[in-house]
Every structure is written in structure tokens, then in C-alpha cells.
Amino acid sequence: MKYRIQIYQKSTIESDAWVSIHALDYHPELLERLTLLGIITVKDEMIHSHDLARLRKLFHMRSCLGVNITGAAIILDLLDRVEELQKEIRHLRGY
């Protein structure tokens, strides 16, 4: 049996923006735990939009696929690496 994971992101936040953690619906202790695990980075009570997208993907994997936080963190890192490799391939091909 094969599984395909597709994660869609729709955001109105700029790609290089920082967002206050107080504007989010996540408990501060949870964000602190995820920061300690290296899943996200919080600076001066602000989170980068890239990490916000990672949070959304993480909780999507937890709710829809039943993946635990550690497993979701590994998947997120692999997805980031795949995206980097795809960009490199497009660059090398001249796209």
C-alpha cells in the first residue's frame, strides 16, 4: 500500500515576515517546547513566517495522519530538503 502526502499552504503573510506569537492560537508553552526541539525558532516573542508554515504542516500531520511531534519534525525536515533539491534542479536546468 502506498501513501501520498500533499500539504497545501495558503497564506497572506509575506514570505520574509515575522509574526507575534501572541497573534497565534498556539499555547506559549507548546511553542517553547517546539523551539527547544528545534522545530521552530522564536526570537523576541516573534516567529518567522517560514516557521509558521512549518507549524501548520506539523499540526496537519498530527490531526490528519496521527503522526507524533517527533515524526512530524523529521518529515518537515525531509520536506524542506526535498524543496531545496527541487530548487537546485530547477536552477541547474535553467528554469
HELIX and SHEET records of a PDB file:
HELIX    1   1 ILE A   21  ALA A   23  5                                   3    
HELIX    2   2 PRO A   28  LEU A   36  1                                   9    
HELIX    3   3 SER A   49  HIS A   60  1                                  12    
HELIX    4   4 MET A   61  LEU A   65  3                                   5    
HELIX    5   5 ILE A   69  ARG A   93  1                                  25    
SHEET    1   A 3 TRP A  18  SER A  20  0                                        
SHEET    2   A 3 MET A  46  HIS A  48 -1                                        
SHEET    3   A 3 VAL A  42  LYS A  43 -1                                        
END                                                                             
